[in-house]
Amino acid sequence: GSTETILPYAIDYLRYILIGAPYMTASLVLNNQLRFQSNAMYGMIGITSGAVLNIALDPLFIFVFNMGISGAALATIISQFAGFVLLFFGVEKSGAIQIRPRNFKPSKSFYGMIVNGGIPSLMRQGINSVATICLNFAAGGYGDAVIAGMSIVNRIMQFAYACLIGFGQGFQPVCGFNYGAKKYARVREAFYFCVKVSFFFLLVVGALGFIFAPNVVALFRKGDPMVIEVGTIALRFQCAVFPLACWVVMSNMMAQTIGKAFRATFLALSRTGLFFAPAILILPHFFGVGGIESAQMVADIIAFAVSIPIQLSILKEMQREEKLLSIQS
């Protein structure tokens, strides 16, 4: 979906970033291993250190060494490798299950559990790439300024959305431990607690984003009024419905953790895949640039509406299991 002016930069970035793909993905695996073994602090140190180093190296490679977009990619893979090393030694030092080749004993049951638990996350992350492609194709006809404005908004929202995902990932171990122990009341209590807290957090973030949208977008593209105008409208649309994401994300996290793979995958796909892709391809035909700016908002509203009956059905199933246990005891 790149335009002729954007394509050379994308190629320069990709040449470097693919070199770091193996240990970047390994870092994510190690972080999750540490987190699910109650060693979240080590995982956080490893991931955060890579991000902080990246911030420091970016201006060095881009401006001092005059490497441009290639410098940004090189800074990223160097930083990610440093984070990977820290995570690897974090596993060794934290008392978590040690990584030893002799312990590698593949089996269908293990791979089945990994696939069953991992597909929702794969869909949630992978569909973002598909959504970006659809966005680029839809916005490309309106010029680079529209692509730039929407890309800036996507980055801003991804940052805010990452906070919600992190909160949901903190909920997952609590959900998993209690569900495995058949403490279903605790699972429901934790779910509603997380929904309430994240709703108020997103309400505050959304309100601030709505009010200061021009200033936030201008931080990325100061002096370009077209980009700021497009970005401001799109950001305000998304901030207006941002609190709705709390229910969708927590429902997805819960369904994934307790093994409801199909429903978890559907929820993971809903926001940026099943509903966003059609919206971004259809709405511009009727509303022009306004259709591009409002597509994510429309997708968020539909995803929220669809997720309500799905999650309520899961909670009702849990209540039935709880009643059955009480009868048996």
C-alpha positions in Angstrom: 0.0 0.0 0.0 3.0 2.4 -0.1 2.9 5.3 -2.5 5.9 6.0 -4.8 7.3 8.6 -2.4 6.9 6.3 0.7 8.1 3.0 -0.8 11.9 3.8 -0.8 11.8 4.6 2.9 9.8 1.4 3.7 12.4 -0.7 1.8 15.3 0.9 3.6 13.7 0.3 7.0 12.7 -3.3 6.1 16.2 -4.3 5.1 17.5 -3.8 8.6 14.5 -4.7 10.7 14.1 -8.2 9.3 17.6 -9.0 10.5 16.4 -8.5 14.1 13.1 -10.5 13.6 14.3 -13.8 15.2 15.5 -12.3 18.5 12.7 -9.7 18.6 10.1 -12.5 18.6 12.2 -14.5 21.0 12.1 -11.5 23.4 8.3 -11.5 23.4 8.3 -15.3 24.2 10.8 -14.8 27.1 8.8 -11.9 28.5 5.6 -14.0 28.6 7.4 -16.9 30.1 8.7 -14.7 32.9 5.4 -13.0 33.4 3.4 -16.2 33.7 5.9 -17.6 36.2 5.3 -14.6 38.5 8.5 -12.8 37.5 7.0 -9.9 35.7 9.7 -7.5 37.1 12.5 -9.2 35.1 10.3 -9.2 32.0 9.6 -5.6 32.4 13.3 -4.7 32.8 14.2 -6.6 29.7 11.5 -5.1 27.5 11.8 -1.6 28.9 15.6 -1.4 28.6 15.4 -2.2 24.9 12.8 0.6 24.4 14.9 3.1 26.4 18.0 2.3 24.5 16.1 2.6 21.2 15.1 6.2 22.2 18.7 7.1 22.8 20.1 5.5 19.7 17.5 6.8 17.2 18.8 10.5 17.1 22.4 9.2 17.1 22.0 7.0 14.0 19.5 9.2 12.2 21.1 12.7 12.7 24.7 12.2 13.9 25.5 9.3 11.5 23.1 10.7 8.8 21.6 7.3 8.2 18.0 8.5 8.0 15.3 5.8 8.1 17.9 3.1 7.9 19.4 4.5 11.1 16.0 4.2 12.8 15.8 0.5 11.9 19.4 -0.2 12.9 18.8 1.5 16.3 15.7 -0.7 16.8 17.4 -4.1 16.1 20.4 -3.2 18.3 18.1 -2.2 21.1 16.0 -5.2 20.7 19.0 -7.5 20.8 20.1 -5.9 24.1 16.7 -6.4 25.5 16.8 -10.1 24.4 20.1 -10.7 26.2 18.7 -9.2 29.4 15.6 -11.3 29.2 17.6 -14.4 28.6 19.7 -13.9 31.6 16.6 -12.8 33.5 15.3 -16.3 33.1 18.5 -17.7 34.4 18.6 -15.4 37.5 14.9 -15.2 38.4 14.3 -18.8 39.4 12.0 -19.4 36.4 12.1 -22.7 34.4 15.6 -22.8 32.9 16.1 -23.0 29.1 18.0 -26.1 28.3 18.2 -28.0 25.0 17.9 -31.3 26.8 14.4 -30.3 28.0 13.1 -29.8 24.5 10.6 -32.6 24.2 8.1 -31.7 21.5 4.7 -33.4 21.5 1.4 -32.9 19.8 -0.3 -32.0 23.1 2.2 -29.3 23.8 1.9 -27.8 20.4 -1.9 -28.1 20.6 -1.9 -26.0 23.8 0.4 -23.4 22.4 -1.6 -23.1 19.2 -4.9 -23.0 21.1 -3.7 -20.3 23.5 -1.6 -18.3 21.0 -3.9 -18.0 18.0 -6.0 -15.2 19.5 -2.8 -13.1 20.1 -1.5 -14.0 16.6 -4.8 -12.8 15.1 -4.9 -9.7 17.3 -1.4 -8.6 16.3 -1.4 -9.9 12.7 -4.6 -8.3 11.8 -3.1 -4.9 12.6 -0.8 -5.4 9.6 -3.8 -6.2 7.3 -5.6 -3.2 8.7 -2.6 -1.0 7.9 -2.5 -2.3 4.3 -6.2 -1.5 3.9 -5.7 1.9 5.4 -2.8 2.7 3.0 -4.8 1.6 0.0 -7.8 3.7 1.0 -5.8 6.8 2.0 -3.3 6.6 -0.9 -5.8 8.2 -3.3 -6.0 11.3 -1.1 -2.3 11.9 -0.9 0.7 11.4 1.4 -0.7 13.9 3.9 -3.7 11.7 4.7 -1.5 8.6 5.0 0.8 10.5 7.3 -2.0 11.9 9.4 -3.6 8.5 9.9 -0.3 6.8 10.6 0.4 9.3 13.4 -3.0 8.7 14.9 -2.5 4.9 14.7 0.8 5.3 16.6 -0.8 7.4 19.2 -3.7 5.1 19.7 -1.4 2.0 19.7 0.6 3.6 22.6 -2.6 4.2 24.6 -4.0 0.8 23.6 -0.7 -0.9 24.8 -1.5 0.3 28.3 -4.9 -1.4 28.1 -3.3 -4.6 26.7 -0.7 -4.5 29.5 -3.5 -4.2 32.1 -5.3 -7.2 30.4 -2.1 -9.2 30.5 -1.9 -8.5 34.2 -5.4 -9.9 34.5 -4.6 -13.1 32.6 -2.5 -14.9 35.3 -5.1 -14.0 38.0 -7.8 -15.3 35.7 -5.9 -18.5 34.8 -4.9 -19.4 38.4 -8.5 -19.0 39.7 -10.1 -20.6 36.7 -7.8 -23.6 37.0 -8.7 -23.8 40.7 -12.4 -23.6 39.8 -12.7 -20.3 41.8 -15.2 -19.0 39.2 -16.6 -16.2 41.4 -13.0 -14.8 41.7 -12.6 -14.9 37.9 -15.8 -12.9 37.5 -14.9 -10.4 40.2 -11.5 -9.9 38.7 -13.0 -9.4 35.2 -15.5 -6.7 36.3 -12.8 -5.0 38.4 -10.5 -4.8 35.4 -13.4 -3.5 33.2 -14.3 -0.7 35.7 -10.7 0.4 36.3 -9.7 0.3 32.6 -13.0 2.1 31.6 -12.2 5.1 33.9 -8.5 5.1 32.7 -9.6 5.1 29.1 -12.2 7.8 29.8 -9.6 10.1 31.1 -7.1 9.3 28.3 -9.8 9.7 25.7 -10.9 13.1 27.1 -7.4 14.4 27.2 -6.7 13.1 23.7 -9.9 14.7 22.4 -9.1 18.1 23.9 -5.4 18.2 23.0 -5.6 16.4 19.7 -4.1 19.2 17.5 -1.2 19.6 20.0 -0.5 15.8 20.1 -0.5 15.4 16.3 1.6 18.5 15.9 4.4 16.8 18.0 4.9 14.4 15.1 4.4 16.7 12.2 4.7 20.3 13.2 4.3 22.8 10.4 2.2 20.6 8.1 -1.4 21.9 8.5 -3.0 19.2 6.2 -1.5 16.4 8.3 -2.5 18.0 11.5 -6.1 18.6 10.3 -6.6 15.0 9.2 -4.9 13.6 12.3 -6.9 15.8 14.7 -10.3 14.8 13.3 -9.3 11.1 13.2 -7.9 11.2 16.8 -11.0 12.9 18.1 -13.2 10.3 16.5 -11.2 7.4 18.1 -10.9 9.1 21.5 -14.7 9.5 21.7 -15.3 5.8 21.7 -12.0 4.7 23.3 -13.5 3.7 26.7 -15.5 1.0 24.9 -12.3 -0.9 24.2 -12.1 -2.0 27.8 -14.9 -4.5 27.5 -13.6 -5.9 24.2 -10.0 -6.3 25.4 -10.8 -7.8 28.8 -13.3 -10.2 27.2 -10.7 -11.3 24.7 -8.1 -11.8 27.4 -10.5 -13.8 29.5 -11.7 -16.0 26.7 -8.1 -16.7 25.6 -6.9 -17.5 29.1 -9.7 -20.0 29.9 -9.4 -21.8 26.6 -12.4 -20.4 24.7 -10.2 -20.3 21.5 -12.8 -19.6 18.9 -14.5 -16.8 20.7 -11.2 -15.3 21.8 -10.0 -15.4 18.2 -13.2 -13.7 17.0 -12.9 -11.0 19.6 -9.2 -10.5 18.7 -10.1 -10.1 15.1 -13.2 -7.9 15.5 -11.8 -4.4 16.2 -9.1 -4.1 13.6 -10.0 -6.8 11.2 -13.5 -8.0 10.8 -15.1 -4.6 11.1 -12.3 -2.1 10.4 -11.3 -3.5 7.0 -14.8 -3.3 5.5 -15.3 0.1 7.1 -12.1 1.6 5.7 -12.8 0.2 2.2 -16.5 1.2 2.1 -16.9 4.5 4.0 -14.5 6.6 1.9 -16.8 5.9 -1.2 -19.6 7.8 0.6 -17.7 10.3 2.9 -14.3 10.8 1.2 -11.6 11.6 3.7 -14.2 11.7 6.5 -14.8 8.0 5.9 -11.1 7.2 6.4 -11.0 9.4 9.6 -14.1 7.8 11.1 -13.6 4.1 10.0 -11.9 3.0 13.3 -14.6 4.6 15.4 -17.3 2.8 13.5 -15.4 -0.5 13.8 -14.9 0.1 17.6 -18.7 0.6 18.1 -19.6 -2.5 16.2 -16.9 -4.6 18.0 -18.2 -3.5 21.4 -21.8 -4.3 20.5 -20.9 -7.8 19.2 -18.6 -8.5 22.2 -21.3 -8.0 24.8 -23.4 -11.2 24.0 -20.2 -13.2 23.5 -18.8 -12.3 26.9 -22.1 -12.7 28.7 -22.4 -16.2 27.3 -19.0 -17.1 28.7 -19.9 -15.7 32.1 -23.2 -17.7 32.1 -21.3 -20.9 31.2 -19.0 -20.2 34.2 -22.0 -19.7 36.5 -23.5 -23.0 35.3 -20.2 -24.8 36.0 -20.1 -23.2 39.5 -23.6 -24.4 40.3 -22.7 -27.9 39.1 -19.7 -27.9 41.4 -21.8 -26.8 44.4 -24.3 -29.6 43.7 -21.6 -32.2 43.4 -20.0 -31.1 46.7 
